[in-house]
């Protein structure tokens, strides 16, 4: 082999020699084919990324709290120093607009004990606000199927197509939507209203916590603040519900008579905490039975005095509890009150049979929607053991969960309420002043983890400034609270009769979205000056055209992280919240 042949053979061998991973092919660095392949690979990756973003899925950041607490915009995560309850407070006002923010959140109010906490943003970095949830949106979902009611949707704002909004889909094309007394209805051609109900999964995701018995502030116990759960049965002391020393458990050995434990909404006012911390019991407690449950949102409460009371009575409630049964017979009883009517669930411990029934305020039996008086089902509650139970009365429907599974009854559990439901009370039946009850009959029970929850209350509002209130006449916050706290005024007040009804009409390919944070959501109610009072819609209209839909919100894939507690670590990391808040990652319901 001559020198020229040897050189040709070596060149051929080098060209076909496989590269070793991690080793730079220096001799090929000037190869135009290799450079072209690299550029092509990058270009293909970019194209695929844009295709994925444009047609399959896209990430969004929630800027405001209009969908709270389902989705959080700029906010603060707070642990109440009095009762240890974890909650969120909105901080959308700290978002920069035109290079500056509207203000700073310096105080937040606990939704359980109403303690107004002054934030120390210098010492505690996690008292400073966090950016909103990062969510993933399917842009392909509505290419395959129609949008469904209660979906969380992303769309282009009809008043500015460059701005994306996220809301919950409430009204569908061709429907006439009515908002009345916090509920959503559809109207048929004759004007007859049909309430729109949520599925159990959606309802569970949209419930708000009103009280959690695992979070009782020690300072309240020290001043003798009355428990929110009180005995309410004319039986001997040995058959009454007894509270454990830590207030977290209730025990009963009930006899032949029903023995009830009932919830009263006895929450402190933010202004009471000065006296409470000084060891004094506020005097107003001696003359009150509690208050109505309202549409109060702690997420919106960031004032020094705190609001602590919403603007509308909420009668759609649920109760949760862990029940330990220590007997093989007897009954576990659950009761929810709305408009004076009692919605009762009775569970036979021996057989596991559950029975639902309704009685009006006068004690007369009422029928379910199809004419039945009682609904029955077989449950997993049989004999001694522990079960987690949830019972709800929302959207004119009764639902029961046992260990987080929905119980199927032998007929529909929906009902038609009275035409005008208002809270009721008298000296023998506190009615809506004690709207939740847990009871026992011939059973030994221990109840822990008691929670009271409420449904979302949609305010009947319109963009026209004359109709932005829930009420037809002006109602000051003080006037409302006087009624909410005094049941003797319920039969004579005009407050509940002044609640408004608003109607929105949709044509083909028009969708009606609302925010879960009804008191502070710029949604379809408030886009147009038209409602039920004018003849035509103004721009932007109170609906979203199909062409403006972007997609369906699927998952919170990256909630904010936690900032380092150490000033040194905070300085080294640039105060970056780098520890993921895994507990807030979730599918969006």
N, C-alpha and C positions, 0 to 999 in steps of 0.2 A: 504494500500500500504506500503510494507516494504521499508527500506532504499535503498536496492539494486535496486528495481524497480524504485524508485524515481530518482536515479542517472542516470539510463538508459534513462528514459523519458526526463530528462533535457538535456542530451547529444544529443538525437535525435532532440529536439527543437532547440538547438543552431546550429546544422548542417543545418537546413532548414530555419533558420531566414534570411531574406534578409538583405544585407549590406546597410548601409546608405551612400549615396554619400558623399565623402569627409572625412568619418570616417575610420580610419585605423583598419583593422580586426586583431588586435594584437594576438588574440588567434589562428589565422590561419596562422601566418607568417612563421611557420615552415612546413606548409603543402606542401609536394613535388608535389602534383597535381597542386596547385596554382602556384608554381614556374615554373613548366613545361609549363603551359598555357601562362604565361607571356613571356617566352622565345620563344614559338611558335608564339605568336602574333608579336613579334619584327621581327622574322625571315620571317614571311609572308609579313610584311610591307616592309622589305628590298628587298625581292624577287620581290614584285609588283613594287617597285620603279625602280629596275634594268630592269624589263620587260618593264615598261613605257619608260624608258630612251633608252632602246635598240631597241624597235620596234615601238613606237608611237611618242614620241617627246623628244627633248633634247634642253637644253639651251646652247647658245654659246655667247662669248664676241668678238666683232669686234676689232682686234688689230690695223689695219692700215686704211689709208684713201683711199684705192684703189676703194671703192664703194661710195665714197663721191660725192655729198651730200646726196645720198639716204640713206646710212648707214655711220656712222661716227666711225672711229677708235679713238685712243687717240687724243684729240683735245682741243681747247679752244673756248668758246662761248664769243663773243665780241659784245659790243654795241659801234658803232663808236661815239666818242665824238664830231665830227663835224656835221654829218647828222643824227645821231640816228638810223642808219640801223643796224639790228642784223644779224650777220653772224658767220661762223665757220672758224677757221684756224687749219690746221692739225698739230699734234705734235708727229707723229709716231717716230721721231728721239729720243724722250725722253723715248721710251720703252727700258727697259733693255734687253740687249742681252749679254750672258756670264757674267752677273753681272754688266754690265755698259751700259750707254746710249751713243748714237753717238753724242749728242749735246743737246742744249737747245734753245727753241724758245723764242726770246726776243722782236721780232717786228712782227707786222701783218698789212696787207694792206686792207682797206675797198674796196669792189668791186664796190661801187656806186660812192664815191667821191675820191677814191684812196689816202686817208689820211693814212700815215704810222704811226701807233701807237706803241710807245715804252711801253712795258708791265711793270707794277710795281707789281711784284709778292710778294713783302714783305708787302706792304700796302693793296693791294686788293687780297684776297685769291682766288677769282674767276678768276683772271688772270693766275693762275696756271692751268696746263693741267688736264683734266678729262679723266677717262678711257672711252673706247669705248662703244657703244650701246650694251645692252644685248638683244639678240633676241631668239625667240623660233622657232625651226626647226621641221617640220613634217617629220618624218622618214618613215611614212606609205603612204605618198601621191603618191609616184611613184610605190607602190605595186598595187595600184588601177587603175592608169592611166599613160599615157606616159608623160614625161616632155614636157612642152610647151615653145616655143620661148618667150623670155623676162622674163621667171621665174627667180627669184633670187635663186640660188642653192648653197648648201654646198656640198663639195666633198673632197676627199683625193687628195692632190697634186701628180700628176704623178711622180714627181721627188723624193718624200719622202712621203710614205703612212702614216707616223705618223703625218704629218702636214695637218691640215684642211684649205681649202681655201673657200672663198665665192665670187662669181661673178654672172654676169647676163648671162643667156643662150642665145646665139645668133645663133649658127649653129647646125642643127639637123643631125642625122645619114643619111649618103648617099649623103649629099649635098656638093656642091663646093661653098665655101664662098669667096666673093670678098669684100675687103674694098677699097672704092674709094671716094675721095672728102668728107670724113666724114660719108658717108652712107654705109649701109650693103646691098649687093646684093647676089643673088644666080645665078649660071651659069648653063644652061642646057647643054646637050650633045654637042650641036653645038657651045657653048661658048656665047650664048645670055644672057645678064644680065637682071635680074628682081629685082627691088628694094624691100627691105623688109620693110614693114610699121608697125608702132606701133599702137595698139588700142588707142582710145582717152584716156582711163584711164591710160595706160602706158605712153603715151606721156605727159599727164599733170603732172605725177609724176616725169618725167625725165627732164623737162624744167629747165633752169637756168635763174635767174633774171639778166638782163643786166642793167636796170635802173628802179627806182621807184620814181615817181614824188612826193610822199609824204615825200621823204627824200632828200631835197635840203639844203645843208649846208649854214647857215646864212653868214659865212665868204665869200662864193662865191658871194652872192648877194652884199655884201659891196664893193667888188672890181669891180663890174660890169661884172661878168662872164656871158657870153651869155647863155640864156636858151637853153636846149636841144630840147624843143618843140617850133618851130618857124612858123609864118604864111608863107604861100607859095602860095598865090593866087593874081592875078591881078584884084582885086575888090576894091571898095571904102573903105575908112577907117571905115565907119559905118557898113560895112559888114564883116570886118575882125574878126578873133578870138581875144578876149581880155583876158589877163591874170589878175587874181585877185592879190591883194596886197601880199598875202601870197604865191603866185606862185603855189598853190595846185589845183586851178580850172581854167578852160578855158571856156569862154562864147562866143556864136556867135548867131546873128540873121541874118541868111543867106538869100540871095535873089535868083534870078533865075540862077545865076552863081554858080558853085561849089566853096566852100570856104574850103581851106585845112590848117590843122595844121600838120607839118611834124617833125619827130624826126631826130636829128643829133647827132652823138656820140661825143659830146664835153666834154670829161671827163678830169679833171686835171691829170697831171703826179705827182707821189709822190714827185719829186724834186721841183714842183711848190709851195708846201705848205709853204716853208719858206717865199717866197715873199707874198703869200696870207695872212698869219698871220701877216705880217708887213704892210698890207693894200695896197700892190702893185699888179697891174694887169700884169701877164706875157706877154711879147711882142709877143711871138709866136702866140698868139690868133688872132692878126690882119691879119695874112696871111694864115689862115686855114679855111676849111669848115667842119672840123671834121675828123673822121677816120672810117674805116671799123670796123664792129663788129667781134670779133675774139673769139677763144676758150679759153679765159682767165679764170682761176680757182683761185678765191681768197683763196680757201682752201689750195692751194699749195704755197701761197705767204707769206713768212716769212723772208724777207730780208730787211735791213735798207733802201735800195734804192727803193725796190718794183719793180715788173716787169710791172704790169698794162696792158700789151699787150700780147696776146697769140701769137701762131706761125702760125695759120691758119685762113683764112677768113671763117666765118659761114654765110651762106645765108638762112638757115632754121630758120625762126623767128616766133614770135607770139606777139600779142598785147592784153592787158587787160585794161578795163576801166569801170567805173560806169558812165552811161549816163542818165542824167535827161532831159526828153523831155518836153518842155513847149508849144508845138504846136500840133495841131491835123492833120497836114499834112506835106509834105516835105520828105526828104530823109536823113538818116544817112549813111555815107560812111566810109568804111575801106579799106586800101590799104597796101599790103606788096610787097616789091620789091626784086627780086632775079635774078641776071644776067641781070639786066635792064628790065626784064619783070615785068609787074604790075598785081598782083593778087588782084582783087577788089571784095568787097562785098557791095551791095547796099540794104538797108532796107527801104521799103516804110512805113513811120510812120502811114499813114491812114489805111493801110490794113494788115500790119505786114509781107508782102511778102518780102523775101530775094532772091537776085539774085547774083550768082557768075559768073565772067567772067575773061578772061585772054587776055592781049595785050602784044605783044613783044616790044622791045625797040624802034622799028620803028613805033609803034602805030598800028600794024596789029593784028586783032583778031586771037587768037590761040584756038585750040579745046581741049576738054577733051579727056580722053583716049578712049572713045567709039565713038568719032566723034561729040559729042554735043558741041555747042558753049556757051550755058548758062545753069546753074543749078538753079532751083527755089525751094523754100520751104516756108511754112507758119510758122511764129514765134510768140512768145508771146509779141513782141514789137508792141503795137497798141495804138496810141494816146498818151496822156500825161501820164507820169509816169517815174519811175526809173527802170533801168535794168542793171545788171552786164553782160558785154559782153567780150568774148574771141574769137579771130580769129587767126588761125594758118596756116602757109604754111610750112609743114615739111614732109619729105619723099615723095615728089612729090604728095602731097594730101592737099586739103583745108578742114579745119574743122571749124565749128562755134558752140560756146556754148552761150546759153542765160540763165542767172541765173543758171549756172553750169550744164545745161542739153544740151546734144549734139543735134543739129538740123539735122533732116533727110531730105535730098534733093531728088528730083525726078529722080536722076540718079547718077552714080558714080562721085565723085569730085576729082578723080585721073587724072593725066595728064603725058605726056611724054615730058620731057624737051629737050632742045638742047643737042647735043652730048657732048659739052664741055662748061659748064656754067662758065663764068668768070664775075667779076663785071664790070658794065658799067657806063659811065658818059658823059655828054656833057654840054655845056653852057646853054641849054634850059631845060634839064631834068637831075637833079642831080643823078637819078638812085639809085645805091647802096650807095651813099653818104647820101641819105635821105630815108632809106629803109622802114619806117613805117609812115603811114598817117592816120589821123582821119579827116573827112570832113562833111560838111552839105550842103544841097540845099533846099531852101524854108522852112527851119526849124529853130526853136529856141532851142538851145541845151546848156547844161552845162555839162562839162566832168571833172570828178575827178578820183583819184586813177589810173592814167595812169602808166602802167608798160610795159616794153619791155622785152621779154624773148627770149632765143635761145635754140635750140635742142642740144643734145650731139653730139660732133664731134669726130668720131673715127679716130685716126691717123693711117696712113698706115705704120706700123712699123713691123720689124722682128728682131729676136734675133741676127742675124749676124750683127756685128758692122758696116758693110758697109751700112746697110739698116735700121738703127734705126731712121732715120729722115723721116718726111713727104715729103721731097723734094729729087729729084734725084741728085741734086747738092748742095753743101754747101750753106746755107743761114744764115748769121749772123743776130742776133736779130735787130741790127741797120738797116741793109739793108731791112729787112722785114718791119720795122716801117716806113721807108722812103716811101715804096710803099703804105702801108695801109693809110698813111696820105695824099698822093698826087694822086688824081684821074687822073691827066694829064699823069701819067705814065702807066695807066692801059692798054692802047692799045699797048704799046711797051714792057712792062716788060715780062720777062720769068718766073716770080715767079709762076703764076697760072698754067702755062703749065708744070712746073717742079713737080707738085704734083704727087706722086706715086700711083700705084695700086698694091695691094698684094692679093694673092690667096691661100686659104687653102682647101685641099680636105679631106673629111671625109668618112669613110667606115661605115659598119653596127656597131651599138652600140658605136659610137664615137660622142662626143658632144664638141662643140666649145664655151667656155665661155670668156667674156670680162668684164673688170671693167668699171663702170660708170665714174671713174676719169681717162680718157684715157691717159693723159700725165704722170700719175704716178700710173700705175697699172701693176704689174707683172702678166700678163694673157697669154692666149694661143698664142698670137702673139709672145711672147718673151721667150717661154720655149725651143724652138728648133731652131737650126741653119738653118733649112730648111724653105723655103718659096716657091717662084716661081723661085728660082735660082739654087737649087741643085736637085739631082735626088731622094734622099730619106730622110726621117725624121731621126733626131738624137734623142738621149734620153736626157731629156724626150720629148715625141712627143707633137705637138701643139693641143692636144685634150685630153678629159677625157673619159676613157672607162666606160661603164655602171656600171661595178662592183665597181668603185670608187665613185659613187654617194652616198651621205649620205641622202639628203632630200631637201625639199623646205622650204625656209625662209618664215615665216608667219607674225610675228609681232615683233615690238620693244616693249618689255613688261616692260623694266626698263632702261630708259635713266639715265644718271648720275643725281645726286641730286645737290643742291646748298650748298655751304659752308657758315657757319655763317659769317655775315659781321663784327661782333664784335670780337676783339681780345680775349676778355674774354671768349665768347662762343666758339670760335675756340679752345682755350686752354682746356676748359672743355670737349669738345667733341673729342679732339684729331684731330681737323681739318677735321672731317668726314663730307662728303657731305650728309646730312641726309634729306634735303627737296626735295622730288621728283620733277623732271622736267616734270610735267604731259603733257605739251604742245607737247613734243617730242614723246609721246607714239603714235604708229600708226601701221596700217596694212602696210606690205611691198608690194609695187606695182612694 
